[in-house]
Amino acid sequence: MKYFLLFFFCLSSTAWGQLIDSVDLSEKLGPLSEELAKREILQKAILKSIEKFSPELGYKFEDFNEKVQASFKVSFQSYKEKMIVEKFGANYKTSLSESDIKSFFESLEPERGASFIRFTHYQDLLRSHSFASFKQDDKDASVWNAKIQLDFDRIKLDKVLRKFISGEIKPFAKLILISEIDPYQFLWTDLGVDNEKSFLIPLNTSWLKWFNDNLPNSVEEVTICDSACMNYFSKWTDTQSDQLSVPEEYNHAVFLKVNLQLKRSAVVENLQEVKFEWEGRALLLDPSTKRVFGSFTLPLESRTFRLLEQKALNSALASSLYRAPLTAFMQFNRKLEEKVGFNRVSKLVIKGHRNLGDVLLLTEMLKTRGSSLGFEAVLDNFTRDEANLVCFYRGEEKSFTDLLSSIKELKSSHGYTLVNEFTGVHHVIKFVTE
């Protein structure tokens, strides 16, 4: 009887942790490739399952769906505004007619479906999924028939339902972990693995678990940067901060990059002894502005391994490397609790100043007046003729323009007037001597 109860308890716990569904769908999708049709069908199947499981988890699906649609409507409109500003500038309303604006916004509508999929991240709620069948209808090529098996992560689904229904919004939607190890004096094949990725998989999994166990209140979730993310991050790294165009999936996110230099410093064959040493750096980065939220040097460490088979050696080495950035992670968690994040970056050119003091005085005044925007500025370069500031803030670009227009009274205590201009590319403030 005791073993039966134990078995029953284990079975119940497993069942409680899983939500498994099989969904049959027949959808008219229009002229789409098989890959895009599969993506659309999967999205609809997930939504259908969420509708089924919502009551079981104690939520009303109608409330959830209504909140999701309302949030997406705001998000997609913000995306349209961002795209029109990037193409025509912040003053597009004065340079374009209403019909031109309407026409431009309508040209973005075909992106709505893919944008909704990125916005909801429904596929992240799945442990796994598989298509038992998937084919076009024999009579109508725009109709797709599918049978899909879905295995949900119950905890993630509960979190998403609660977040939307309660209206809970955290400053950072996602912390994205980017890890890399640079090998010195050895090849990955020397460790019996094909490449860096193979060695990093268990490390990333362990770091992900650490963050899920120690998730700061300001962060919604933590994910590992996949191949598509790594491709974007590589382009992002080479892009100037004032030229960034950040995709929706990285808005309100934060990058955490861990770089380790791993060196095999000694090998003693006859004693079956090998020594490794490592050091590196961890960075906390804002994708929207390229601002560094935090930087931590990982100090030099070393360890000698003796009489270990390859698999045991790899495991022991990975365990040592796992601990290397944990102090940085704890420090970054504290920083994330304090930060609200920026969503805008603009370049500000200053001309006509007499000395560096004028520029610093203007910067401090902007910080004071822009406190409601979380305004911060970094002096990018300074010459006698021109100074460049990189400005970080929250909200719409109009708020930044209004801030620049509000500081003209500086002339009351100094011998010059401030003139604010917009070149179509960036803002300029001129010190004009009276």
N, C-alpha and C positions, 0 to 999 in steps of 0.2 A: 504493500500500500504506500509506504514511504517513497519508493522509487517511482510509483505512478504519479504521486502528487508532485514530485520533483520534475518529472517529465511534463506534466500538465502545466506547471508553472513556467518552465522554459518555453513550451509551445505557445502559451498565452503571451509571454513577453515578446516573443518573435513576431507573433501576429499583430500585437499592439504597435510594434515599431514599423510595420509595413502597411502600405495601402496599395493593393494590386488590383488592376482593372483591365478588362479587355473591351475595346471600343470598336464598333463597326460604323463606318462612315461612307456616305456617298455624297460628294460635294461638286457643285458646278463652279469651277475656278477660272474659266476663261483661258486664253492662250498662254500657258505657262510651260516651262521646261519641266522635266520630271523631277529634277532636284528642287526647284522652287515649289512645285506642287506638293512634294513630300514635306517640305518645311511648313507650308500652309496647313496641310492635313494634320500634321503632328500638333501644331498650335491649337487647332480646333478640337482634336481628341483630348488634349490636356485640359482645355477649358471645360469640356463635357464631363470629364472625370472630377474636376474641381467642384462642379455643380453637384455631382453625386455625393462626394465626400464631405462637403461643407456642413450639412446638418449633423453628420456623425461627429464632427469636431466642434460642434456647438455654434456654428455661424450661419447666417442667412446669405445664400449665394447672391440674391438680388442686390443686397447692400454692398457686397464685395464688388460685383461687376459694375455697379453704378459708380462707385468710388474710383475704380480702375479707369473707366472710360472718361470720367471727369478729369482725373490727373493726367491722362494721356492727352486730352484735348489741350490742356494748358502747355504740356511739354512740347507737343507738335507745333503749336502756335509760336512758342519761344524759338523752336528750331527754324521756322519760316522767317521770323524776325532776324535771327542771326544770319541766315543765308542772304537776305536782302541787304542787310547792313554790310556784309562782306563784299557784295557785288557793287552796291551803289553808294555806300557810305552812310554815316549816321544821320545825315540830313536828307535821306531819300524822299521823305514826304514833301519836301519843297522842290525837289528836282524831278519827281515823277508824278504823273497824273494818277487819279484814283483808279482808272481803268488799267493803267500800266501796273500798278501795285497788285490789283486783283488778278491780272493775267499772270504775273510772276508767281503769286501764291498758288494759283491753280496749276501751274507747271510743276509744282512740288507734290501735288496730290498723289501721283503714282507711287511715291515713296512711302505713303501712309502705312500700307500693310507691313512692309519690312521694318519700318520704324516702330510699329506697335510690337512686333516680335522682340525687337531689341529692348524696348522699354519695359516689357513685362518680365523678361527673363524666365518664362514659364519652364523652359527646358531644364533650367538649373534645379527645379524641384524634383527631378527624376533621379532615382538611383540608376535606372536603366530603362531602355525601351527597345522594342523590336517590331518590325512590320511582318506580320504573319502572311499578309498578302497586300499587294499594291498594283493596281493596273487601271488603264483608261477604259471607260465604258465602250463597248463594241459599237453602239449606235451614235454616241455623242462624245467626240474626242475632248471636249472641254470638261467632261464629268470624270472624276476620279473615284474609284472604289478602293477602300482599304480596311484592313483589320489590324489593329495595333495593340500590343501588350505593353502596359505601363506599370512601372514599379516606382511609387512615390516615396520620397523621404518625408515621413509624417511630421517631423519636427520643423523642417523647412516650410512645409505647406502651412502648418499652423502659424508660423511666424509671419508669413506673407499675408494670410487672411487677417490676422490680428492687426498688422501694420496698416493695411488699407482701410479696414472698417473703423479702427480707432482714430485714424488720421495721424498716427505716430510717424513723424519724419525726423530722421537723425541727420546731423550735419554731413556725415560721410556715408554714402550709400554702399561703398565697397572699398576694402583695402586689398590691393592686388600685389601679391608677393612675386617678385622677380629675383631669381637666384642664379648665380653663375660661379663656376669654379675654374680658375686658370691653372692648369697643371705645369709644373716645372720639374725637369730632370726625370720625367717618366711619361709613358703613354697610357691612355685609358685601358688599352688591351693588356698592359702589364698587370692590371688589377682584375683581369678576366671579364671586363665589361666592354660593350661595343663603343660607347661614347659617354660624354658628360651627362646627357639626359638620363641614361640608364642608372648612373650612380646617384643622380639627384632625386629620382622619383621617391625613394623611401625617406630621404631627408625632407623634401617638400611636404610629404604626407605628415611627417612628425611635427614640422613647424606649423602646418595648418591646424593640427590638433591642439598645439600649444595656444595658438591664437583663439581658437574656438572655446578653449577652457578659460582664456583670460581676455575675452573680447571687451574693449572699452565701450562705455555707454554711448559714445558718440559715433560708433561704427555699426552699420547694419549687418554686414557679412564680410568674410574673408575668402578670397579665391586665389588659386595659383594661375599665373600668367601662362596661357596656352600658346600654341604656335601662332595663331592670328594675332594675339595680344603682343607677342614678342616682335612680330613684324611691324606692328604699329609703334611699339616702344622704340624700335631702332630708327624709324622715320622721325618720331617725336624728338628723340635725342638730338637729331641734326637740324631741327627747325628752330628758328629764332622765336622767342617768347611772344613778340608782338605780331607774329605771322601764323600763330597756331589756329587751327580749326579742329576742335576736339569733337569726335563722334559722341553720340548720345550715351553709349555704354560706358564712357569714361568721365562723364559729367558727375560732379559730386563724389568722385572717387579719389583715392590717394595711392601712389605707387610706393612700395617698400622694396628697395633694391638691396640685395646682399651679394657682395662680391668677395670671394675668398681666393687668395693665392696659395696654392697647395704645392709644397716642394718635398720631393723625396730626397732627403739630405744625405742618407747613408744606407748602404746595403752590405751586410756581412753574411755571405752565402754559407760559410761553414758553420756559423752559429744560428742560421735561419733567423736572422735579425734584420729588421728594417726600421729606419727612423724617418718620420714625417714631421714637417713643421709648417705652420700656416699663420697667416695674418690677413687683414682685409679692411673693408669699410662697409657700413650700412647707411643708406640714405632714405629719408622720407620725403617724397616729392609730390607737389601738386600738379596733376596733369593739365589743369586749365591755364596755369600761369608759369609753370616750370620753377616755381618758388621752392626752395629747400626748407621744409618744415623742421627737419632734424638731420644731424650728421653725427656718426659715431665711429671712431676708429677701433677696429678689432685688433687687440694687441697680439704680438708674436707669441705663439705657443708651440710646443713640440711634444712628441711622444714616441717612445721606442716600443716596437711590438716584437715579441719573440715566440718562436715555435708555434706559429698559427697557420692553419690551412687558409687558402685564399679567401674562402667565404667568410670565415671567422675574422680574418684580418680586415676585410671590407666592412664588416659589421662593426668592429671595434673602432675603426677609423671614422665611419659615419657617425657613431655615437659621440666621438670627441668633437667632430665638426658641428654636430647638432647643438652642442652647448655653447659654441663660440659666439653666436649673436644674441643669446638670450638676454644679456644685460641691455643691449641696444633695444631689443623688443620692449622690455619693461620701460625704458626711458621714453621710447616713441609712444607707448600707450598713454603715458602721462601727458605728452604733448598733444596727442589727439583728443584727450579729454578737455584740453584748454582751448583748442582751435575750433573755429567755425568754418574756416576755409574761404577762399576767394573764388569768384567765377568770372572775373574780368581782369584783363591786363591791357594797358594802353601806354603808348609812348608819348611823353610830353617833352617838347623842345623849348628851351628857355634862351632868349636872346636879349641883348642890350644891358646885361648885368655889368656892374662895375668890378665885382670880385666874388669869390666863393661864398662870402658871408651873405650876399644878396640871395643866392640860390638856396642856401641852407635855411635862411629866414622864410623864404617862400615855401620850402618843403615843410617846415614845421607848422606854418599857417594852414597849409592844405591838410596835414594830418589832424590838426585840431578841428577845422571846419568839416572834415570828412569822417569824423569818428563814427557817425551812424552808418557809414558804408564800410567800416573796418579798414579805412584807407591806409595804405602804406606805400612808401616810395623808396626806390634805390637809385642812387646816383650812378648812372652807367658810364658817363664820361664827362670831362669838363675841360673847356678851353676858354680863352679870352673872348671868343666870338659866340660860342654856343655851348650849352650844357644839355645833356640828355638824361631824363628821369624815366625809369620804368615804374609805372604805377599799378598797384594791385588794389582791387576793391570788389565789393559785392553789389549786385543789383544791375540795373540797366545802364547803358552808356549815357543816356540822357542825364542820369544822376551825376555822372562825372562831369558832363558839360555844364550842368547847373552849378556844380561846385567851383569850377574854374571861373564862371561868370560872377561868383559871389565875393571875390576877393579884391575888387577894384578899390575898396576904401583904404588899401595900403598906402595910397598917396597922401593921406591925411597926416602921416607922421614921417614921411620920407619925401625926398625931392624928385619923385618920378611917379608916373601913372602906369598901371598894368593894362595891357591890351591883349585880349584873348582872341585868337584866330584859329580856324580849322582849314587846313590845306587840302582836305579831301583824303589825306593819308594819315596825318597825325595832328594833334593839337599843338599850338605854339603860343607861348606867353612872352610878350615883349615888355621890357622895362623901358618906358619912354620918358626921357628927362624933361622936366618942365622948364 
